Amino acid sequence: MGQLPDSYQLLHLETVDSTNEQARRLADDGVRVPHWIVADQQTLGRGRRGRTWDSPNGNLMTTLYLPVALTPEQAGQLSFVAGLALHQTVRHFVGDAAEAPNVSVKWPNDVLIDGAKISGILLETASSTHQQVAWLAIGMGLNLKSFPDDTPYPASSIYHATGQAPDNVQALYVLAQSFERFYQQWKSVGFASILTAWRQTAFNLGQGIIARLETGEIEGIFEDIDETGAIILRTPDGQKRVISAADIFFPNIGA
């Protein structure tokens, strides 16, 4: 069926409050071995900015627990690694034939099928000093079997796109191997190579977007990302805005 890369352990739970919370418990217990945590059901799944993440049976709900010392900047870079790994995982299951659905990444790390969201990522850490985090939890959700119908953007699933839904552990093995490839690339070659790969998957690069910040909205052309991964937006009056945190929407599809 598959296996995890060397040096990782699998923690498969039938039910958990949140796989990210389970990662926190591993950290509190002093566990120093990287784990892939997967749950068949989450009772308190959450997304970014405190949102609830719908967690029905049949979808992939997993967290990679990395007990490694990183700078906050490095931890943020791994969200792009995770986005690429999820993109490659979705491509694996939908195929790459000419008639296959288009798979892309919405900044910074949401995977889309034909413009509809199929995954989400939530990074959580605990600081050991002001310069480093003691561990990193990369929570990832992937819609294998179903998707919510009450989101403010289009959503989809592997089943909706292909008529078949992989088992959650089967999908985890594909994701874990994909993540490890990009993770080793990040460690050996650097973040710039990850950004180059990310640009090749980017959705609506060069097109109009809306960036929703806590203080309001900015609309403009998605020109590029900079060396930190921040989005470069060209506003209608010609100004360049560099945005490191926002929710991105696309006027043409509402995604």
Secondary structure as GFF3:
##gff-version 3
##sequence-region A 1 255
A	DSSP	beta_strand	9	16	.	.	.	ID=ss1
A	DSSP	alpha_helix	19	28	.	.	.	ID=ss2
A	DSSP	beta_strand	35	42	.	.	.	ID=ss3
A	DSSP	three_ten_helix	48	50	.	.	.	ID=ss4
A	DSSP	beta_strand	60	66	.	.	.	ID=ss5
A	DSSP	alpha_helix	72	94	.	.	.	ID=ss6
A	DSSP	beta_strand	103	106	.	.	.	ID=ss7
A	DSSP	beta_strand	110	113	.	.	.	ID=ss8
A	DSSP	beta_strand	116	117	.	.	.	ID=ss9
A	DSSP	beta_strand	119	127	.	.	.	ID=ss10
A	DSSP	beta_strand	133	142	.	.	.	ID=ss11
A	DSSP	alpha_helix	158	162	.	.	.	ID=ss12
A	DSSP	alpha_helix	168	189	.	.	.	ID=ss13
A	DSSP	alpha_helix	191	199	.	.	.	ID=ss14
A	DSSP	beta_strand	208	213	.	.	.	ID=ss15
A	DSSP	beta_strand	216	225	.	.	.	ID=ss16
A	DSSP	beta_strand	231	234	.	.	.	ID=ss17
A	DSSP	beta_strand	240	243	.	.	.	ID=ss18
A	DSSP	beta_strand	247	249	.	.	.	ID=ss19
###
